[in-house]
Amino acid sequence: MRRLPGRFPEPDDQGSGHAPGHSGLPAELNTFVGRHDDLAALGALLEENRLVTVVGVAGVGKTRCAVRLASLLEKRYSHGVGVADLADLAGLGDPDLLGHAVVDALGLTDHTRRPPRTILLEHLADREVLLVLDGYEQHVGACADLVQELLRRAPRLRVLAAGRLPLRVDGERLHPLAPMGDEDALELFAARAGAVRPGFALTGAVRETVRELCRRLDGIPLALELAAGRMRALAPEQILQRLDDRFGLLTGGNRSAPPRHQTLRTAIGWSHELCAPAERLLWARLSVFAGQFDLEAAEYICGGPDLPADTVLDVLDALLAQSVVLREDSPAGTRYRLLDTIREYGAQWLSATGDAERLRRRHRDWFLGLATWCELDWFSPRQEVVAVRVECELPNLRRAMECSMESSDEVHLAQYLAGTLWYFWVGCGRLAEGRYWLEHVLDEETSHDPSRLKAQWVLGYVSVLQGDAVGAISALQECREGAEQSGDDAAAAYAVHRTGCLALVTDDVARAEELLRDALARYREVGELNSNVLMAQVELGMARVFRGDLEDAAANCREVEEICDDHGERWVRAYALYVLAFVALRQGRPGACRRMLLEALATGHRFHDPLGGVLCLELLALLTVVEGDAREAAVLQGAASAIWPSVGVPVFGSVHYGAPRAECAERARGELGEAAYGAALRTGALLDLDTVVRRALAGGNPDRTDGSPPPEGRPAASVPAPGETRRPAASRMTERGGPEL
């Protein structure tokens, strides 16, 4: 039996470390069985080739085998492993989303307007990465084009693909994955049967019955798992008899083994026939989901007079027991999904019932409601829960937007959804995809109703943060004109606010202050209070800093901090702390500055907000050189410089925002000398965002991971737990132009 060359560690092997890298490997929910020869052969192919594709019929185990191999080889790739599940993009018309999916798989965050392909090429140019691409069949041409360019431009990249078709790219080596051999198939069936019938063992005649069952199912793992799921109610000989009846019906009594693709369809169809009517109905209706779903969504979308919502859990549990539905634990809690082949079968049945369009719209309506609820809950102690939830639901939210774009009468719903997700695009490091959807939905002409106006000001906001002044002005002016024509005072306030934000980052500080004060007054008039409104007050505080009024700036941001504490808001609070830290440093209070900066940095990092993080790093570098550690300051500055390209124009191209950077560079260069300063910058540039944040929170000591105290004068961060607030406080009347509560 062949083995992989060299040591072949288990996934939890704690062998020698390597440079920090991203690991996007999904957890295994049950034991991996067999495939030793296939894993060895694939490992050998990857040693010699940069693109290896596992091909085979549906249900043969391509995904599981590829992910298993990636987990075994993870430590050999110094910059990590990424797994891109492209099956979730099936049904979405635009293949450009492939790039976004691969960016996500590699754990990258990019705030710029650069296309995802450009981001990938830059990131992978000199990194040693294993990229696993799964389920690309719906976009095979676009995927092949992307892979070809990545391999040509990133010489240390290796790609392991898994699909029913080859990519047909130069240099591709194929590994046809055959069904399981007899012994592996027996072992798999026994393992899965034992999970539903404890104590099951392959003894005596049972072993031979199961062997025949495995042979009749051609050793296809998915078919075996479906059959094993029936062991709760049936004995092996009963399963074999019923399966033989099904084969006889389909093949006219011919007992020769049918083609493997028909074997799987037969097994799925047989499993479908054995389901109770309610189970078949739920199976079909669950096919409307893209990727994962939770129980609450399944109850609403799939429930009805013929399947009451309060029965969905019991029916879902029955499908789980039969391996039709898989259970997955995620940061958002317990979730479920259908395998692609199972989903396709269910979708065919749903279409045959004539109910597919109604279910798709019901799915769309649920996720419109979810996005609306999440927008409201963003301004609450549940803010981090919202961030995790929307991240998990992104495939379904994409499908909901695409569904609304199919009819001109419903485009406004897509515009509403894209605009309502502003908190996710902006607060959770999704500017690039946010801009894609906002521009996509606004391409369709609709009247200046609230949905279109909201999408326009959100597009303006995203454009400002990406450093695209022209795009921002275009969207914000159109929004303001439309708002004034339609009398939408709230939309007009948002347009004025984001125009003020644009003025602030382009150093027109007097104009910024004027517009921000105007926006705050407008917000008060319409009774608006949310994270956007508070951010306007933070930005006003920043403008006051730039104009030299530190006391007024601090008063503005302390008020924001108190309101955030009242409502449990963490994201805007981090930006308020950044401004307060800026003030503290200018006032000669380095201890207070560091405490606030570290808390802001940790909070922003939890939200995957690289903009807030890199601003904090720039100011932290200046603080560090003020405290006397010029080398560490230069390391932080080098790290920040390496992060900025994924965020936008460094320090917005602003003299005011860039002042800490310029001052830090001057002081550190003067203390260290040009050579040592340059070396420290290069050291910092090698650190990724996660590493530099950990370093900063540890007080600048990269080796302090054992809980020991930070260096003297360098307190580590003391950050409230998610949802915790510093103190409860009664809401009070503002006197500084902010919202009345």
Secondary structure, 3 states (H helix, E strand, C coil): CCCCCCCCCCCCCCCCCCCCCEECCCCCCCCCCCCHHHHHHHHHHHHHCCEEEEECCCCCCHHHHHHHHHHHHHHHCCCEEEEEEHHHHCCCCCCCHHHHHHHHHCCCCCCCCCCHHHHHHHHHCCCCEEEEEECCHHHHHHHHHHHHHHHHHCCCEEEEEEECCCCCCCCEEEEECCCCCHHHHHHHHHHHHHHHCCCCCCCHHHHHHHHHHHHHCCCCHHHHHHHHHHHHCCCHHHHHHHHHHHHHHHHCCCCCCCCHHHHHHHHHHHHHHHCCHHHHHHHHHHCCCCCCECHHHHHHHHCECCECHHHHHHHHHHHHHCCCEEEEEECCEEEEEECHHHHHHHHHHHHHHCCHHHHHHHHHHHHHHHHHHHHHHHCCCCHHHHHHHHHHHHHHHHHHHHHHHCCHHHHHHHHHHHHHCHHHHHHCCCHHHHHHHHHHHHCCCCCCCHHHHHHHHHHHHHHHHCCCHHHHHHHHHHHHHHHHHHCCHHHHHHHHHHHHHHHHHCCCHHHHHHHHHHHHHHHHHHCCCCHHHHHHHHHHHHHHHHCCCHHHHHHHHHHHHHHHHHHCCCHHHHHHHHHHHHHHHHCCCHHHHHHHHHHHHHHHHHCCCHHHHHHHHHHHHHHHHHCCCHHHHHHHHHHHHHHHHHCCCHHHHCCCCCHHHHHHHHHHHHHHCHHHHHHHHHHHHCCCHHHHHHHHHCCCCCCCCCCCCCCCCCCCCCCCCCCCCCCCCCCCCCCCCCCCC
